[in-house]
Amino acid sequence: IPTVRNTNNINSPEKQNAYSLQKQPTVTIKYLSTITRLVFYAASLSIGKSRLSFFCSALSFPLTSSSIRATNHKAFFGNHQHPNRPFSDITKKGSHVMSSSTTTASATNAATEPKNEANNDDDEPLLLVDAGTNLLDPMYTGSYRGKSYHPADLHSEVLPRAWNNHIDKIVVLAGTIDESKEALELSKTDARLFSTVGVHPTRCTQEFGSTQEELKIAIARLKDIATEGMKDGTVVALGELGLDYARTQFCDIDSQKRGLSAQLSLATELNLPLYLHNRDTGDDLLDILKDYQKDVPQLRGIVHSFDDTFELAQSFIDLGLYIGINGCSLKTADNLSVVKSIPVDKILLETDCPWCDIRATHAGSKYLSTTFPTKKEKQYEEGCCVKNRYEPCHVRQVAEVVAGAKGLSVKEVAHISRKNAYDLFGGLEKRKEG
């Protein structure tokens, strides 16, 4: 057993008198090697205080009640959790990632609060809102490209990992009428989940048909779902609606505009904010919204997954809209320049999971300080994320990149974007935990 060394200078008589022997064991133990600490801990459990006094005398420090108390889990395991409690499955970039054997806990043993610089200010947890997720995606049932690789893990792994990493609220997006119903049902399982109701632009032909009667029936169904979810504040927006000119093979532009117009009218009737999708449309969506604003001066909503120019972002902001930022918004240096220019009080953070993960090749990755233990879907393991399958817990990474691009602290970005989400969606603070 190595000699115990106290690194504090207590050679002077003054400091010897001032230095409490009650604290000496704690300080001493702190600097024992890991192996020695474990041996000492095991001895304290197995041989008892009386025999331990002889052991302690060899180490040249007094055995007191405080020295026994010093042999607590934190003293021996440092920043790690007690083995019988959840380990954090999140680490600082470049630090040791715990082996799979330490992260094989079940759902409730997913990540606890990470050791992260952003969490240390005032000892307050860094709370985040994921303002856009696709939790109905088959990947969360274990299916990838039509092939099943592992059991469904949304409730056993993904959501517990989000809660344990201080994701405060999650918005579940819908793209069809059936998905709107499913998103509402999922959100009702936890008061921290919220949902949208709407038809994605690429699904307009599928959902709204080609006749006015088909459109009328579909809108009525959306209204019923939204009305049900609004009773307790679960439904917080209408969407995902908008325009997508990059995938017109699924729905032509005229059908998209027809579906958008009908849903804008429904949003006005229900007084719901808009959850907008905009892809390669030039100024078309902007122009439609300007016309819409003539009837609805207090336009509310979010243009999600924004990856366009700052000029377009500013035009949407001028209409009263927020800008949704996720990994797809942070791929290139130009993307980062745009994000840097967008006022933080107009930004909402989202993952758009399971898509839009931040990869090492992306410009924004240089700002990441948080990583998660990860396995490929073929080597799926409890306690680990799946490679290239984003989750709500990863919104923390989005916050880090936004903070880095803007020269702000992660905590500041998290706090302001969370407030923005609460302001836009309104009902986030109204539902009770239960």
LUMGU-414044 format. One record per residue (C-alpha): x, y, z; chain; residue in three letters. Coordinates in steps of 0.2 Angstrom, whole numbers, m for minus. Layout:
REM residues N
- east; north; up; chaine; residu
- X; Y; Z; A; ALA
...
This chain:
REM residues 434
- east; north; up; chaine; residu
- 0; 0; 0; A; ILE
- 8; 17; m5; A; PRO
- 11; 30; 8; A; THR
- m3; 42; 10; A; VAL
- 2; 59; 5; A; ARG
- m7; 75; 9; A; ASN
- m4; 88; m4; A; THR
- m9; 103; 7; A; ASN
- 5; 112; 15; A; ASN
- 2; 110; 34; A; ILE
- 21; 110; 40; A; ASN
- 19; 127; 49; A; SER
- 13; 126; 67; A; PRO
- m1; 139; 62; A; GLU
- m8; 128; 49; A; LYS
- m6; 112; 59; A; GLN
- m17; 120; 72; A; ASN
- m29; 126; 59; A; ALA
- m30; 110; 50; A; TYR
- m44; 99; 57; A; SER
- m39; 81; 59; A; LEU
- m58; 78; 56; A; GLN
- m55; 83; 38; A; LYS
- m38; 75; 36; A; GLN
- m45; 57; 31; A; PRO
- m57; 65; 18; A; THR
- m42; 74; 10; A; VAL
- m31; 59; 11; A; THR
- m43; 47; 4; A; ILE
- m46; 59; m11; A; LYS
- m29; 57; m16; A; TYR
- m27; 38; m14; A; LEU
- m25; 28; m31; A; SER
- m41; 20; m37; A; THR
- m35; 3; m33; A; ILE
- m30; 8; m15; A; THR
- m47; 17; m12; A; ARG
- m56; 1; m18; A; LEU
- m46; m10; m6; A; VAL
- m49; 2; 8; A; PHE
- m68; 3; 5; A; TYR
- m69; m16; 4; A; ALA
- m59; m18; 20; A; ALA
- m71; m5; 29; A; SER
- m86; m16; 24; A; LEU
- m79; m33; 28; A; SER
- m67; m31; 44; A; ILE
- m76; m18; 54; A; GLY
- m70; m3; 63; A; LYS
- m60; m11; 77; A; SER
- m49; m21; 65; A; ARG
- m49; m6; 52; A; LEU
- m40; 4; 66; A; SER
- m25; m6; 64; A; PHE
- m25; m5; 45; A; PHE
- m27; 14; 47; A; CYS
- m12; 15; 58; A; SER
- m1; 8; 45; A; ALA
- m7; 23; 34; A; LEU
- m3; 35; 47; A; SER
- m20; 44; 50; A; PHE
- m32; 43; 64; A; PRO
- m48; 33; 63; A; LEU
- m63; 44; 68; A; THR
- m81; 44; 64; A; SER
- m77; 57; 50; A; SER
- m65; 45; 42; A; SER
- m78; 31; 42; A; ILE
- m90; 44; 34; A; ARG
- m77; 49; 22; A; ALA
- m78; 31; 14; A; THR
- m94; 35; 5; A; ASN
- m97; 31; m13; A; HIS
- m92; 48; m19; A; LYS
- m76; 48; m11; A; ALA
- m71; 31; m18; A; PHE
- m79; 32; m35; A; PHE
- m75; 50; m39; A; GLY
- m87; 57; m52; A; ASN
- m94; 41; m56; A; HIS
- m111; 35; m49; A; GLN
- m112; 20; m37; A; HIS
- m112; 4; m46; A; PRO
- m130; 0; m41; A; ASN
- m136; 17; m47; A; ARG
- m137; 23; m65; A; PRO
- m121; 27; m73; A; PHE
- m121; 42; m85; A; SER
- m121; 37; m103; A; ASP
- m115; 54; m108; A; ILE
- m97; 60; m108; A; THR
- m86; 74; m112; A; LYS
- m79; 73; m130; A; LYS
- m62; 65; m129; A; GLY
- m65; 57; m112; A; SER
- m66; 39; m107; A; HIS
- m82; 31; m113; A; VAL
- m89; 18; m101; A; MET
- m88; 0; m107; A; SER
- m104; m9; m112; A; SER
- m104; m18; m96; A; SER
- m106; m2; m86; A; THR
- m121; 3; m97; A; THR
- m131; m12; m99; A; THR
- m144; m5; m87; A; ALA
- m162; m6; m92; A; SER
- m173; 9; m97; A; ALA
- m173; 17; m80; A; THR
- m155; 15; m79; A; ASN
- m151; 26; m94; A; ALA
- m141; 42; m93; A; ALA
- m142; 52; m77; A; THR
- m136; 70; m76; A; GLU
- m120; 72; m86; A; PRO
- m104; 79; m80; A; LYS
- m103; 94; m91; A; ASN
- m97; 112; m90; A; GLU
- m114; 119; m95; A; ALA
- m122; 111; m80; A; ASN
- m110; 118; m67; A; ASN
- m116; 136; m67; A; ASP
- m125; 139; m50; A; ASP
- m127; 120; m49; A; ASP
- m143; 121; m59; A; GLU
- m148; 108; m72; A; PRO
- m147; 113; m90; A; LEU
- m165; 111; m95; A; LEU
- m169; 109; m114; A; LEU
- m184; 108; m125; A; VAL
- m183; 97; m141; A; ASP
- m195; 107; m151; A; ALA
- m197; 94; m165; A; GLY
- m195; 75; m165; A; THR
- m202; 61; m176; A; ASN
- m204; 48; m162; A; LEU
- m216; 38; m173; A; LEU
- m202; 33; m185; A; ASP
- m200; 14; m187; A; PRO
- m182; 16; m181; A; MET
- m189; 17; m163; A; TYR
- m197; 0; m165; A; THR
- m180; m7; m170; A; GLY
- m184; m7; m189; A; SER
- m171; 0; m201; A; TYR
- m174; 0; m220; A; ARG
- m187; m13; m218; A; GLY
- m177; m25; m207; A; LYS
- m179; m27; m188; A; SER
- m163; m27; m178; A; TYR
- m168; m25; m160; A; HIS
- m184; m23; m149; A; PRO
- m194; m7; m148; A; ALA
- m185; 5; m136; A; ASP
- m194; 21; m136; A; LEU
- m201; 19; m119; A; HIS
- m188; 8; m112; A; SER
- m172; 18; m118; A; GLU
- m175; 33; m128; A; VAL
- m187; 43; m117; A; LEU
- m179; 38; m101; A; PRO
- m162; 44; m108; A; ARG
- m170; 60; m113; A; ALA
- m178; 63; m95; A; TRP
- m162; 58; m86; A; ASN
- m152; 71; m97; A; ASN
- m164; 85; m92; A; HIS
- m174; 86; m108; A; ILE
- m188; 96; m101; A; ASP
- m201; 94; m114; A; LYS
- m203; 86; m131; A; ILE
- m214; 90; m146; A; VAL
- m219; 75; m157; A; VAL
- m222; 79; m175; A; LEU
- m236; 72; m186; A; ALA
- m236; 71; m205; A; GLY
- m253; 62; m209; A; THR
- m270; 61; m201; A; ILE
- m266; 44; m194; A; ASP
- m250; 50; m187; A; GLU
- m258; 65; m179; A; SER
- m269; 53; m169; A; LYS
- m254; 42; m165; A; GLU
- m244; 57; m159; A; ALA
- m258; 63; m148; A; LEU
- m260; 45; m140; A; GLU
- m241; 44; m137; A; LEU
- m240; 61; m130; A; SER
- m254; 57; m118; A; LYS
- m243; 44; m110; A; THR
- m232; 57; m102; A; ASP
- m235; 75; m97; A; ALA
- m219; 80; m104; A; ARG
- m224; 75; m122; A; LEU
- m233; 87; m133; A; PHE
- m239; 84; m151; A; SER
- m244; 93; m167; A; THR
- m258; 89; m179; A; VAL
- m256; 91; m198; A; GLY
- m252; 85; m215; A; VAL
- m234; 86; m222; A; HIS
- m233; 94; m239; A; PRO
- m227; 78; m247; A; THR
- m242; 69; m241; A; ARG
- m256; 81; m247; A; CYS
- m262; 71; m262; A; THR
- m262; 55; m251; A; GLN
- m272; 63; m237; A; GLU
- m282; 76; m245; A; PHE
- m287; 68; m262; A; GLY
- m291; 77; m277; A; SER
- m309; 83; m274; A; THR
- m316; 96; m263; A; GLN
- m326; 84; m253; A; GLU
- m311; 73; m249; A; GLU
- m302; 88; m243; A; LEU
- m317; 94; m232; A; LYS
- m318; 76; m224; A; ILE
- m299; 76; m221; A; ALA
- m299; 93; m213; A; ILE
- m314; 89; m202; A; ALA
- m304; 74; m195; A; ARG
- m289; 84; m192; A; LEU
- m300; 97; m182; A; LYS
- m307; 83; m172; A; ASP
- m290; 76; m167; A; ILE
- m284; 94; m163; A; ALA
- m299; 99; m153; A; THR
- m297; 83; m142; A; GLU
- m279; 86; m139; A; GLY
- m281; 105; m135; A; MET
- m293; 101; m121; A; LYS
- m278; 97; m109; A; ASP
- m264; 106; m119; A; GLY
- m257; 91; m127; A; THR
- m258; 98; m145; A; VAL
- m248; 113; m146; A; VAL
- m247; 117; m165; A; ALA
- m254; 113; m182; A; LEU
- m241; 105; m193; A; GLY
- m230; 99; m201; A; GLU
- m237; 109; m215; A; LEU
- m229; 119; m228; A; GLY
- m221; 117; m245; A; LEU
- m207; 105; m252; A; ASP
- m201; 107; m269; A; TYR
- m187; 95; m267; A; ALA
- m199; 80; m267; A; ARG
- m212; 84; m279; A; THR
- m212; 66; m285; A; GLN
- m223; 62; m269; A; PHE
- m235; 77; m271; A; CYS
- m235; 91; m285; A; ASP
- m234; 109; m281; A; ILE
- m252; 113; m284; A; ASP
- m258; 100; m272; A; SER
- m246; 106; m259; A; GLN
- m252; 123; m260; A; LYS
- m270; 117; m259; A; ARG
- m267; 107; m243; A; GLY
- m257; 122; m236; A; LEU
- m271; 134; m239; A; SER
- m284; 122; m231; A; ALA
- m273; 120; m215; A; GLN
- m269; 138; m213; A; LEU
- m288; 141; m212; A; SER
- m289; 127; m199; A; LEU
- m275; 135; m189; A; ALA
- m284; 151; m189; A; THR
- m300; 143; m183; A; GLU
- m292; 134; m169; A; LEU
- m280; 148; m165; A; ASN
- m265; 136; m165; A; LEU
- m247; 141; m170; A; PRO
- m240; 134; m186; A; LEU
- m226; 121; m187; A; TYR
- m219; 125; m205; A; LEU
- m209; 115; m217; A; HIS
- m200; 124; m231; A; ASN
- m188; 116; m243; A; ARG
- m181; 123; m259; A; ASP
- m197; 135; m262; A; THR
- m188; 151; m265; A; GLY
- m200; 165; m258; A; ASP
- m216; 155; m262; A; ASP
- m220; 150; m244; A; LEU
- m215; 167; m238; A; LEU
- m227; 176; m250; A; ASP
- m241; 164; m245; A; ILE
- m238; 168; m227; A; LEU
- m238; 187; m230; A; LYS
- m255; 185; m238; A; ASP
- m261; 175; m224; A; TYR
- m255; 188; m211; A; GLN
- m267; 200; m219; A; LYS
- m281; 190; m210; A; ASP
- m270; 185; m195; A; VAL
- m259; 199; m190; A; PRO
- m252; 190; m175; A; GLN
- m244; 176; m185; A; LEU
- m237; 163; m173; A; ARG
- m226; 148; m178; A; GLY
- m209; 140; m182; A; ILE
- m200; 137; m198; A; VAL
- m192; 121; m193; A; HIS
- m176; 113; m199; A; SER
- m170; 129; m207; A; PHE
- m155; 128; m218; A; ASP
- m157; 143; m230; A; ASP
- m150; 161; m230; A; THR
- m150; 174; m216; A; PHE
- m161; 185; m227; A; GLU
- m175; 172; m229; A; LEU
- m173; 169; m210; A; ALA
- m175; 187; m206; A; GLN
- m190; 188; m217; A; SER
- m199; 174; m208; A; PHE
- m194; 183; m191; A; ILE
- m201; 199; m197; A; ASP
- m218; 190; m199; A; LEU
- m217; 185; m181; A; GLY
- m210; 167; m183; A; LEU
- m197; 158; m174; A; TYR
- m183; 148; m183; A; ILE
- m180; 130; m179; A; GLY
- m162; 124; m178; A; ILE
- m156; 106; m179; A; ASN
- m141; 96; m186; A; GLY
- m146; 99; m204; A; CYS
- m145; 118; m200; A; SER
- m127; 116; m194; A; LEU
- m118; 106; m208; A; LYS
- m108; 119; m217; A; THR
- m98; 135; m213; A; ALA
- m111; 145; m222; A; ASP
- m125; 137; m211; A; ASN
- m115; 142; m195; A; LEU
- m113; 160; m202; A; SER
- m132; 160; m204; A; VAL
- m136; 154; m186; A; VAL
- m123; 166; m179; A; LYS
- m133; 180; m187; A; SER
- m151; 174; m181; A; ILE
- m155; 182; m164; A; PRO
- m155; 169; m150; A; VAL
- m172; 175; m144; A; ASP
- m179; 169; m161; A; LYS
- m172; 152; m161; A; ILE
- m180; 135; m156; A; LEU
- m169; 120; m154; A; LEU
- m174; 103; m161; A; GLU
- m167; 87; m166; A; THR
- m179; 81; m180; A; ASP
- m174; 64; m174; A; CYS
- m171; 51; m179; A; PRO
- m164; 62; m193; A; TRP
- m152; 77; m194; A; CYS
- m138; 70; m183; A; ASP
- m122; 80; m181; A; ILE
- m108; 70; m189; A; ARG
- m89; 72; m188; A; ALA
- m89; 79; m206; A; THR
- m101; 93; m202; A; HIS
- m94; 111; m198; A; ALA
- m103; 112; m182; A; GLY
- m95; 96; m175; A; SER
- m80; 106; m169; A; LYS
- m91; 114; m155; A; TYR
- m97; 97; m148; A; LEU
- m92; 93; m130; A; SER
- m105; 80; m127; A; THR
- m105; 62; m134; A; THR
- m115; 47; m130; A; PHE
- m110; 28; m130; A; PRO
- m115; 22; m147; A; THR
- m118; 5; m156; A; LYS
- m123; 1; m173; A; LYS
- m141; m6; m174; A; GLU
- m133; m23; m178; A; LYS
- m124; m23; m162; A; GLN
- m138; m15; m152; A; TYR
- m135; m14; m133; A; GLU
- m146; m7; m119; A; GLU
- m139; 9; m112; A; GLY
- m131; 14; m129; A; CYS
- m138; 26; m142; A; CYS
- m139; 19; m160; A; VAL
- m127; 26; m172; A; LYS
- m134; 39; m184; A; ASN
- m151; 37; m175; A; ARG
- m154; 54; m167; A; TYR
- m164; 55; m151; A; GLU
- m171; 69; m140; A; PRO
- m156; 68; m128; A; CYS
- m145; 74; m143; A; HIS
- m154; 91; m143; A; VAL
- m140; 95; m130; A; ARG
- m127; 94; m145; A; GLN
- m138; 106; m155; A; VAL
- m137; 118; m141; A; ALA
- m118; 116; m140; A; GLU
- m115; 120; m158; A; VAL
- m127; 135; m158; A; VAL
- m118; 142; m143; A; ALA
- m101; 139; m151; A; GLY
- m107; 148; m167; A; ALA
- m114; 162; m158; A; LYS
- m101; 164; m145; A; GLY
- m113; 161; m130; A; LEU
- m113; 149; m116; A; SER
- m123; 133; m118; A; VAL
- m133; 137; m103; A; LYS
- m138; 154; m110; A; GLU
- m144; 146; m127; A; VAL
- m153; 132; m118; A; ALA
- m162; 145; m106; A; HIS
- m167; 157; m120; A; ILE
- m172; 144; m133; A; SER
- m183; 135; m119; A; ARG
- m191; 151; m115; A; LYS
- m195; 153; m134; A; ASN
- m203; 136; m134; A; ALA
- m214; 140; m119; A; TYR
- m219; 157; m127; A; ASP
- m223; 149; m144; A; LEU
- m232; 133; m138; A; PHE
- m241; 141; m123; A; GLY
- m247; 125; m115; A; GLY
- m230; 118; m111; A; LEU
- m231; 123; m93; A; GLU
- m250; 120; m91; A; LYS
- m250; 101; m91; A; ARG
- m246; 93; m74; A; LYS
- m234; 79; m72; A; GLU
- m243; 62; m69; A; GLY
